[in-house]
Each structure stands twice: as structure tokens, then as C-alpha cells.
Amino acid sequence: MNDLVFLHDSFDKLRADLLRSKLETCAILLTNAASKNEGTRLLVKQVELPSEGAYAERTQYSAQLKPEYIAPLVKRAKVQRQALVFVHTHPGATSTPHFSPIDDRGEQVLEKFLKMREVAPSHAALVLGPDGCSARLLNSNIPVRVIQVGVNLDVIYDPIDPDANDPIFDRQVRAFGQQGQEILKKLTIGIVGLGGTGSVVAQQLAYLGVEKYLLVDPDNVEASNLNRLVGTTPTDTGKSKVGIAERYIKSIRPYAKVVAVQGSVLDAKTARMLVDTDFFFCCTDSHGSRAVLNQLAYQYFLPCIDMGISISSKKSTVTHITGRVQMLSPGLACLTCAGLLDADAIRYDLMSSYQRQTDPYFIGNGQPEPAVISLNSTMASLAVTMFLGAAIGIPSEARYQIYNGMAGKIRIITGIADQKCIVCSRLGALGRGDEWPLPARQA
């Protein structure tokens, strides 16, 4: 599926600006294109609203921009290797607008114009009306989903209409409605790390009705995992964690589509696979993998929820239990802004085995951290509930929570984004797509 992705409330603003007039109105979007396994993800970087003088023709039923207005934008797109999205309104539409024969002819002309100037493909068209929108690849019948990403994940237009009317979900539908259940069925969810927290996240998503997954973890099950890895049995020692998670998900949702990858997101090719998801969970325990996923969330406009739990003990007595659940998405502060990433630990994680052995600043291996299934489950449940608030609109507004297990308290945090952050600001990785490389482990 191809996606057109807007930041924050920029789609809402564009729609409001264009539909103020009773005449057909146009706009042009410059986007950074990111290739997916199937399709393209178009990340809206700039919105151009033409003045009245830019129109060659404009009525209630048609609009045409002057070539001299379009040409400089096409040149800019070519230089910056961007894709263009041509937007227009159907102000008189009384239902979801659809492309008309006039639109078809106009797009044929536009496509020829772009080919003559050798501008990269994957351009798109978007039509807006008072009651919705439609989108497609330029001069084709190939649909494009329209998504708005920020504090929430809003799927504004999706040509797929799933049948989610299953009596199994009756109690959930009573809570968040049929539309919410349909959204869960359509979304593709990534889970990175299928250990103590990730296995619980997988379990809960499966019971909620999510049917499309990308699972990533490099490790096999060890005996010490069996006390907290949901879905395992004593005979699973030595098997891949992603394989166990896939088996468990399908025991709950037999028709689930699961892509299980036994690999590490420290390898850029593996991390890049997450661009095929709509939302992903970071359940890893290393600073290096968190750094990669932190950047990926902002670079590709992909919302992520990061979580972790730390148990400190002294002489077999627990002294601290601290957990964190944080959504990483455009408009929200990233892990770099919050000072939660250790640069030395990231450097170590991204080293090759040989470099680690010869580096004078890192000696030996860290000791295993304490882990308890009930605490893992607490953080996973907070994360999944946060996801439901962001993706289907249940009344849960928290996007950053700190858990004090000793006191039994949850505190809501408002992160402050650094406007010059190398990761989440417009000066950094935000919306760069394939233009920037992801951090990667050295060979």
C-alpha cells in the first residue's frame, strides 16, 4: 500500500484552507519518498498554496494552474529528489469525493509534463471534499492511504474496508466502537524485541484483534527467559524468540499475517523493514537499538512506543522499581531530547565484535538485570493502552509515563522537544526518509 503522510494537524489545516472557497482550489505538496516492500511512503515536507494569479482557469467544477507556476516547483522537486502531490478540491461533493474524468485528463497532462523534465516517479494526486478525501498515484487507479501522524495516528483515507464484525470483540466494540475495531484490523504493527515486555505486547495485541505484524529479534530462548517470556514452554529453549511469538499470536489469531525476522535493528537493512509498518513498539534493552528506532520514528513519520523497566536491589532487597513508557512521534520529544540515550553505550552497541575486543574504553560484559513478569506486564499494558489512545481514540491522552513500582504511582510527563535536535527537529532527521542513512552497526 502507498501512503501519503502529513505531520501533526497539517492535513486538517490544508483541508480547511482549501475548502474555504466555493471554487475549486489547488495546492502542491513536496514530499520525501521512502520505498516500502510494497509501495511508497510519501512524507509531506512542504505545502505550496497558489495565489489567485497562479490559476489559468478556476470555476466551481474545475481548476487549472499555469505552467509557469508549476515549473519552478517541478525543478525544485527534481533537484531535491522529491515527489509531488497535486491537490484539488471538489467543494460541491456531498459524500467522499472521487476523481472525475476531468481529473483523469488533467493528470495525463501533468504526468507528461513531469516525464519531459525527468522528475522521479511516485507522484500522487489528492482530492478533498467537505466529507472526506481520496488519493491515488498520479494518472493511475492505484490508491494511496492518507495518514496524519503526531500525538495521534489518524488514518484519514483508507481504500480497504475490512469486515471486523466478529462477536469475539463484542465487549471491546462496546468500549471503543466498531470503527476502532476496524482500525485495529487494518494496521500493521511492528514489535522490536520479543522478550519480557515484547512478548506481552504481542499477546495483548493479538487478543485485541490486530492481524498484521512485523516481529524483530535476533535472539533464541534461553532457560533464564522461561519465567517471563509469554508463550514459551520448557521445550522451547534454543528456539527463536520471533518464532515463539509468531506461534503464540497465531494460536490466538489463526489468520494473522506475521513476518518474523530473526535479526537486529542495529543492521540498517533490518531496521529499514519497519517502514512497512504503521506503528511499532520498541521493547529492546540496548541504547544502540533504541537510538536506531528513535531516529527511524522521526525520519519516516512512524509513531513508536518505547518502554522499559528497571529493578535495583542490594543484598537481595529491592531498592527501586522504575518504569517508563514514551511515545516517539513527530511533535513529541524524542529520547535524545530527554537525555535518555548514553552515547558511549550506543557507540559500543554499533561496534563490530573485533572493535569491541580492541577498544580500551570497554572491558567485560554487563551483568544481567533483574526481571519480573508482573512488572514487565505492567509496562506492556501501559504501552498498549497508550497505543489505543493514539490509534483508535480511546480517552487516554498520556504519551509519556513514569512508573514508580515501590510507591505504586504513575506520573505523566510532558517532554520538551529541542527545536534544534538532530533527531526530531526540522533541522535534523525529521521527515528525511531515504535521504538520510540510519545509524548502523559496523561490519
C-alpha positions in Angstrom: 0.0 0.0 0.0 1.2 3.5 -0.8 0.9 6.1 1.9 0.8 9.9 2.0 1.8 11.1 5.5 1.1 14.5 7.0 2.6 15.9 10.2 0.5 16.9 13.3 -2.6 18.8 12.1 -1.2 19.9 8.7 -3.8 17.8 6.8 -6.6 19.4 8.8 -5.1 22.9 8.1 -4.7 22.2 4.4 -8.3 20.9 4.1 -9.6 24.0 5.9 -7.6 26.4 3.8 -8.6 24.9 0.5 -12.3 24.4 1.3 -12.9 28.0 2.4 -13.7 28.8 -1.2 -16.7 27.6 -3.2 -14.5 27.5 -6.2 -12.2 24.5 -7.0 -8.9 25.2 -5.2 -5.4 23.7 -5.7 -2.2 23.0 -3.8 1.0 21.3 -4.4 2.9 19.2 -1.8 6.6 18.4 -1.9 7.3 15.1 -0.3 10.3 12.9 0.5 9.7 9.5 -0.8 10.6 6.3 1.2 10.4 3.0 -0.6 8.4 0.2 1.1 8.4 -3.5 0.4 5.1 -2.9 -1.4 4.6 0.7 -2.4 6.0 4.1 -1.3 5.7 6.3 1.7 5.4 10.0 0.8 6.4 12.2 3.7 4.9 15.7 3.3 7.7 18.3 3.8 6.2 21.4 2.2 2.8 22.7 1.2 2.5 25.3 -1.6 -0.7 27.3 -1.8 -1.0 29.1 -5.2 -2.3 32.7 -5.3 -5.2 33.7 -7.5 -2.8 34.8 -10.2 -1.4 31.3 -10.5 -4.6 29.9 -12.0 -5.1 29.7 -15.7 -8.7 28.7 -15.1 -10.9 28.4 -12.0 -14.6 27.6 -11.6 -16.7 25.7 -9.1 -16.1 22.5 -11.1 -12.6 22.8 -12.5 -9.2 24.5 -11.8 -6.0 24.6 -13.8 -2.7 26.0 -12.7 -0.4 27.9 -15.0 2.6 26.0 -16.3 4.9 28.9 -15.2 3.7 28.4 -11.6 4.2 24.6 -11.7 7.6 24.6 -13.4 9.7 26.0 -10.6 8.2 23.5 -8.1 8.9 20.7 -10.5 12.5 21.9 -10.9 12.9 22.1 -7.1 11.5 18.5 -6.7 13.9 17.2 -9.3 16.9 18.9 -7.6 15.9 17.7 -4.2 14.7 14.2 -5.4 11.3 14.8 -4.1 7.9 13.5 -5.3 5.0 15.9 -6.0 1.4 15.5 -4.8 -1.2 17.6 -6.8 -4.1 18.5 -4.6 -7.5 20.0 -5.6 -11.0 20.3 -4.1 -14.5 19.2 -5.1 -16.3 21.8 -3.0 -19.7 20.6 -4.1 -19.2 16.9 -3.2 -21.9 15.6 -0.9 -20.0 12.4 0.0 -16.5 11.1 -0.2 -15.1 12.8 -3.3 -13.8 10.7 -6.2 -11.6 11.6 -9.2 -13.6 12.7 -12.2 -13.0 12.3 -15.9 -11.8 15.9 -15.9 -9.3 15.0 -13.2 -8.1 12.0 -15.3 -7.4 14.2 -18.3 -5.6 16.8 -16.1 -3.3 14.1 -14.6 -2.4 12.8 -18.0 -1.1 16.2 -18.9 0.7 16.5 -15.6 2.4 13.2 -16.0 3.7 14.1 -19.5 4.9 17.4 -18.1 6.9 15.6 -15.4 8.3 12.9 -17.7 9.6 15.6 -20.1 11.5 17.1 -17.2 12.7 13.7 -16.0 11.4 14.1 -12.5 11.4 10.9 -10.4 8.1 8.8 -10.4 5.7 8.0 -7.5 3.9 11.3 -7.8 0.3 11.4 -6.4 -3.0 13.2 -6.5 -5.3 14.1 -3.7 -8.9 15.3 -3.9 -10.6 16.9 -0.9 -14.3 17.4 -0.3 -16.4 18.6 2.7 -17.0 14.9 3.7 -13.7 13.3 3.1 -10.9 12.7 0.6 -9.4 10.2 -1.9 -5.9 9.8 -3.1 -4.1 7.8 -5.8 -0.8 7.6 -7.6 -0.8 10.2 -10.4 -2.6 9.1 -13.6 -3.5 5.7 -12.3 -6.1 3.7 -10.3 -3.6 2.7 -7.6 -4.9 4.0 -4.3 -2.9 5.9 -1.7 -3.7 5.9 2.0 -3.8 9.3 3.7 -2.4 9.4 7.2 -1.7 12.2 9.8 0.9 11.5 12.4 1.7 13.3 15.6 0.3 12.9 19.1 -2.2 10.5 17.4 -2.1 8.3 14.4 -5.1 9.3 12.2 -5.9 7.2 9.1 -7.9 9.7 7.2 -8.4 7.8 4.0 -8.0 4.0 3.5 -9.5 2.3 0.4 -9.6 -1.1 2.3 -12.8 -1.8 4.1 -12.3 -4.7 6.4 -15.0 -6.8 7.9 -14.3 -6.6 11.7 -17.8 -7.6 12.8 -16.8 -10.6 14.9 -18.7 -11.5 18.1 -15.4 -12.2 19.8 -14.8 -8.5 20.0 -18.3 -7.5 21.3 -17.0 -6.3 24.7 -14.3 -4.2 23.0 -16.7 -2.7 20.5 -18.9 -1.7 23.4 -15.8 0.2 24.8 -14.4 1.9 21.7 -16.8 1.3 18.8 -16.9 -0.7 15.6 -14.7 1.8 13.8 -11.9 1.3 16.4 -12.0 -2.4 15.9 -11.8 -2.0 12.1 -8.7 0.2 12.6 -7.0 -2.4 14.7 -7.6 -5.0 11.9 -6.1 -2.8 9.2 -3.0 -1.6 10.9 0.4 -3.3 10.6 2.2 -3.3 13.9 5.9 -3.8 14.5 7.4 -5.2 17.7 11.1 -5.0 18.2 12.3 -7.2 21.0 10.2 -10.3 21.8 11.4 -10.8 25.3 9.8 -9.9 28.7 7.8 -6.8 27.6 7.6 -7.6 23.8 6.0 -11.0 24.3 3.3 -9.4 26.5 2.7 -6.7 23.9 2.3 -9.3 21.2 -0.2 -11.3 23.4 -2.3 -8.2 24.1 -2.4 -7.0 20.5 -3.4 -10.5 19.3 -6.3 -10.6 21.8 -7.3 -7.0 20.8 -7.7 -8.1 17.1 -4.5 -6.8 15.4 -3.9 -9.1 12.4 -0.7 -7.8 10.7 2.7 -8.0 12.5 6.4 -7.5 11.8 8.4 -9.1 14.6 12.1 -8.5 15.0 14.5 -10.1 17.5 18.0 -11.7 17.0 17.9 -14.0 20.0 17.0 -17.5 20.8 15.2 -18.6 24.0 17.4 -19.4 27.0 16.4 -21.2 30.1 16.6 -18.0 32.1 13.9 -16.5 29.8 11.2 -19.1 30.6 10.0 -17.3 33.8 8.8 -14.2 31.9 8.6 -14.9 28.1 4.9 -15.2 27.4 4.0 -18.1 25.1 7.0 -20.4 25.9 7.1 -23.9 27.2 10.1 -25.7 28.8 10.8 -27.4 25.4 11.3 -24.0 23.6 14.9 -23.5 24.8 17.1 -22.8 21.8 14.2 -21.7 19.5 14.0 -18.2 18.1 12.0 -15.7 20.1 10.3 -14.4 17.0 9.3 -17.9 16.1 7.7 -18.4 19.5 5.9 -15.1 19.3 4.6 -15.9 15.8 3.3 -19.3 17.1 1.6 -17.7 20.1 0.0 -14.9 18.0 -1.5 -17.5 15.6 -2.8 -19.6 18.5 -4.9 -16.6 19.3 -5.5 -15.1 15.8 -5.1 -18.1 13.4 -5.4 -15.9 10.3 -2.9 -13.3 11.4 -0.2 -12.3 8.9 3.1 -12.4 10.7 6.5 -11.6 9.3 9.1 -12.9 11.8 12.6 -11.6 11.3 15.4 -13.1 13.4 17.8 -10.2 13.1 18.9 -7.0 14.8 17.8 -3.4 14.1 21.4 -2.5 14.6 21.7 -3.6 11.0 20.2 -0.9 8.9 18.6 -3.3 6.4 16.6 -4.9 9.2 15.6 -1.6 10.8 14.5 -0.3 7.4 11.9 -3.1 7.2 9.9 -1.2 9.9 8.9 1.3 7.2 6.3 -1.2 6.1 4.5 -0.8 9.5 2.1 1.8 10.7 3.1 1.8 14.3 5.8 -0.1 16.2 6.8 -0.9 19.8 10.4 -0.7 21.0 10.9 -3.4 23.6 14.7 -3.7 23.4 17.1 -3.3 26.2 20.1 -1.6 24.5 21.0 2.0 23.9 22.2 1.3 20.3 18.9 -0.3 19.2 16.9 2.5 20.9 19.0 5.1 19.1 18.2 3.5 15.7 14.5 3.2 16.4 14.3 6.7 17.9 15.7 8.2 14.7 13.6 5.9 12.5 10.3 7.1 14.1 11.0 10.7 13.2 12.9 10.2 10.0 10.0 8.2 8.4 7.0 9.7 10.3 6.4 6.3 12.1 4.9 6.5 15.6 6.6 4.3 18.1 6.2 3.5 21.8 9.4 2.9 23.8 9.2 1.2 27.2 11.5 -0.2 29.9 11.6 -1.3 33.5 14.5 -1.1 35.9 14.7 -3.0 39.2 17.5 -2.2 41.6 18.4 -4.4 44.5 21.0 -4.5 47.2 21.7 -7.7 49.2 18.6 -9.4 47.8 16.4 -6.4 48.8 14.7 -4.3 46.1 15.5 -0.6 46.5 14.0 0.9 43.3 11.4 -0.1 40.7 11.2 2.4 37.9 9.5 2.1 34.6 9.0 4.4 31.6 6.6 4.3 28.6 7.1 7.0 26.0 5.6 7.6 22.6 8.1 8.8 19.9 6.3 10.6 17.1 6.6 14.0 15.3 5.6 16.7 17.6 6.7 14.8 20.7 10.1 15.0 22.3 12.5 12.2 21.3 14.8 10.1 23.5 17.7 12.4 22.6 15.8 15.5 23.8 15.0 13.7 27.0 18.7 12.8 27.6 17.8 9.1 27.8 20.5 7.7 25.5 24.0 7.0 26.5 26.5 8.0 23.7 29.2 5.6 24.9 26.7 2.7 25.1 25.4 3.5 21.6 29.0 3.6 20.3 29.6 0.2 21.9 26.4 -1.4 20.5 27.3 -0.2 17.0 30.8 -1.6 17.1 31.8 -4.8 15.4 32.9 -7.8 17.6 36.6 -7.1 16.7 36.3 -3.4 17.6 34.8 -4.2 21.0 37.6 -6.6 21.8 40.2 -3.9 21.0 38.5 -0.9 22.4 40.3 0.3 25.5 37.3 2.0 27.0 35.0 -1.1 27.3 36.1 -4.1 29.3 34.0 -7.2 30.0 30.3 -7.8 29.7 27.4 -6.2 31.7 25.6 -8.3 34.3 22.1 -9.5 33.6 19.4 -7.1 35.0 16.7 -8.3 37.4 13.4 -9.1 35.6 9.9 -10.0 36.9 6.9 -10.8 34.7 4.4 -8.8 36.6 6.4 -5.6 36.2 7.1 -6.4 32.5 3.4 -6.8 32.1 2.6 -3.5 33.9 4.8 -1.6 31.4 3.5 -3.5 28.4 -0.1 -2.8 29.4 0.6 0.9 29.8 2.2 0.9 26.4 -0.7 -1.0 24.7 -3.2 1.3 26.3 -1.2 4.3 25.1 -1.3 2.8 21.6 -5.1 2.5 21.8 -5.3 6.2 22.8 -3.1 7.2 19.9 -4.5 4.9 17.2 -8.2 4.4 17.9 -9.0 7.4 20.1 -9.9 5.8 23.4 -9.8 8.6 26.1 -6.2 8.1 27.1 -4.1 11.2 26.5 -0.9 10.3 28.2 2.1 10.0 25.8 4.9 9.8 28.4 4.5 8.0 31.7 6.9 7.2 34.6 6.0 4.3 36.9 7.2 4.1 40.5 6.7 0.5 41.4 7.7 1.0 45.1 5.0 3.6 45.6 2.6 2.2 43.1 2.3 5.5 41.3 2.2 6.6 37.7 3.3 10.1 36.8 2.5 11.8 33.4 5.4 13.7 31.9 5.3 16.4 29.3 8.5 16.2 27.3 10.0 19.3 25.8 11.4 19.0 22.3 14.6 20.7 21.4 13.9 22.8 18.3 17.5 22.1 17.1 17.5 18.4 17.9 19.5 16.3 15.4 16.8 13.7 15.5 13.3 15.1 15.9 13.5 18.7 14.6 13.2 20.0 11.1 16.9 20.8 11.2 17.6 17.1 11.9 16.3 13.7 10.7 12.6 14.7 10.8 10.9 13.6 7.5 14.2 12.9 5.7 13.0 9.4 4.7 15.6 7.7 2.4 17.5 11.0 2.1 19.4 10.2 5.3 21.0 6.9 6.4 20.0 5.3 9.7 22.6 4.5 12.4 24.0 1.1 11.7 26.4 -1.4 13.3 29.7 -1.6 11.5 30.6 -4.8 9.7 
